Amino acid sequence: DGPCEVVKLALGSEGCSEEQRDLFVPTCTKEGRYEEVQCYAGECWCLDTAGKEIPGSSQPYGCRGNSG
């Protein structure tokens, strides 16, 4: 499993049919890595390849793609 899938399993979200509203669960690619854009509670932010938030990328409706 990729790093994102490991976090999801640790949070107990695997197989849940209803999303928990008080707990952020990351979205993952098919390969188990973090999706480039994560959103929660009306806010979205971009992640780098290590799954860390890119400073200054948080916005109410999403973010611009990172081309580098």
C-alpha positions as CSV (number, residue, x, y, z in Angstrom):
1,D,0.0,0.0,0.0
2,G,1.1,3.6,-0.7
3,P,1.4,6.2,2.1
4,C,-2.1,7.5,1.6
5,E,-3.7,4.1,1.8
6,V,-1.7,3.4,5.1
7,V,-3.1,6.6,6.6
8,K,-6.7,5.7,5.5
9,L,-6.4,2.3,7.1
10,A,-5.0,3.8,10.3
11,L,-8.0,6.1,10.4
12,G,-10.4,3.2,10.0
13,S,-12.0,4.6,6.9
14,E,-11.5,1.5,4.7
15,G,-14.9,0.2,3.7
16,C,-16.9,3.0,5.3
17,S,-20.0,3.8,3.3
18,E,-20.7,7.1,5.0
19,E,-18.0,9.8,5.2
20,Q,-17.2,11.0,8.7
21,R,-17.8,14.8,9.0
22,D,-15.5,15.5,11.9
23,L,-12.4,13.7,10.6
24,F,-10.3,14.5,7.5
25,V,-9.6,11.4,5.5
26,P,-7.2,12.0,2.6
27,T,-8.1,11.1,-1.0
28,C,-5.7,8.7,-2.7
29,T,-4.7,7.7,-6.2
30,K,-5.2,4.2,-7.5
31,E,-1.5,3.7,-6.6
32,G,-2.1,4.6,-3.0
33,R,-0.4,8.0,-3.1
34,Y,-2.0,11.3,-2.1
35,E,-4.1,13.1,-4.6
36,E,-2.5,16.4,-5.6
37,V,-5.5,18.4,-4.3
38,Q,-7.2,17.6,-1.0
39,C,-10.4,19.2,0.2
40,Y,-12.2,19.3,3.6
41,A,-14.9,21.5,5.2
42,G,-15.1,23.8,2.1
43,E,-11.4,24.4,1.8
44,C,-8.9,22.8,-0.6
45,W,-5.1,22.7,-0.6
46,C,-2.3,21.3,-2.8
47,L,0.2,18.6,-1.7
48,D,3.7,18.0,-2.8
49,T,4.9,14.5,-3.8
50,A,5.6,13.6,-0.2
51,G,2.0,14.4,0.8
52,K,2.8,17.6,2.7
53,E,0.8,20.7,2.2
54,I,2.3,23.3,-0.2
55,P,2.5,26.5,1.8
56,G,0.1,29.2,0.6
57,S,-1.9,26.8,-1.5
58,S,-5.0,26.7,0.7
59,Q,-8.1,28.3,-0.9
60,P,-11.9,28.1,-0.3
61,Y,-12.6,26.6,-3.7
62,G,-9.5,24.7,-4.8
63,C,-6.0,25.5,-6.0
64,R,-4.0,25.9,-9.1
65,G,-2.1,22.9,-10.3
66,N,1.5,22.6,-9.4
67,S,3.5,22.4,-12.6
68,G,6.9,21.9,-10.9
